[in-house]
């Protein structure tokens, strides 16, 4: 595997660009142990790195590591109080921004309490082919699978999402447009400061960029994302 792309590095934090298909770390619910993003980051950048948050296996983009365990809590607090932006390709045409204020339970724990969850879904591009939209999902809270579940709640499920989307539609987009995984990318995050220097951005990877170009050949994706 190619070396991880480092998006930001400081004495207390490292942000890497996670490829789709990797677990952030092993856990009982994920199945047998395997090589994870944390393993690769520690091999490349230092054995004390600690993941501060996680992304789903099929989600790509920004993941923050503390450079040592004593820095992890402060970074977690900083991330919990700042917004995070995801890019998602969703079913249907989203014409205007939607604010979603819909409490969520912990969806892997039966009977868990519902907690406040707030997101904003904004359209970037509507593709005429197969009626889909590229959107920015801004998370103001950090619940499990929040972007995926709030897009579904807004009737615009994320394409390629096997749990909260539509299997037949996912298969059709894979066959027709080469979309081989869930179309969700952790695009931007704020490491906790007011300065723009604290904003970290992960470029859209090829496995999402190429299907999007095929769906909307007249649109320059790089120009679109300079916002």
C-alpha positions, 0 to 999 in steps of 0.5 A: 500500500502507498504511504498515507497522505499527511494533510496536517502535522503539528506537535500535538496532532496529525491529520491523514487522508484515509482511503476507503476500505480501511478500518480506523482501528480494530474492534469486536463488532468489525470482525477478525483483526486486520491491518488498520489505518492506525497500524499504518499511521503508527508505522509511518509516523510514530508508535504513540499515535492515537486516533481521536475519532473514526470514520466508517470503513467505506468513508474516505478523508480526514482522520485526526490522530493525537501524537501522544495519549496525553493530547487526545482528550484536548483534541477530542474536545476541540473536534466536538465543538467544531463543525465537520464537512462531508461530501456525499453523492446522494439520490435525487435532486437537492435544490436547496439547503436542508437543516436536519434536527433529528435525534439519533440513538446509537444504532449498534446498541438496541434500546439506546437513548436518542440524543440531539443530532443536527446537520445541514445538507447543502447542494453543490451540483445536480446531475441530470443522469440518474437524478443524483446530487453532490452535497455538502453535509455539515455535522454540528454534533457527532453521532454514529453514522450521523451523515448517513442517517440524516441524509436518509431522513431527508429522503436523499440517501447516500449512494453506495450505502448498503445499510441506509440506502437502496441495494438495487440503486447502489448496484445500478450506479456501480454497473453504470457509473463505476461507483464501487463504494459508499459515496461519502468523504470527510472533506473538511474539518476545523481543528478548533481555532478561529484561524483559517490555518486550522481548516484541514481539507482532504481532496476528493479521491479518484474512486469518487471523482471519476464516477462524478465526472462521468455523471456530470462531464460538463462540470469541472469538479476542481473548480466546483470544490474551490468554495 
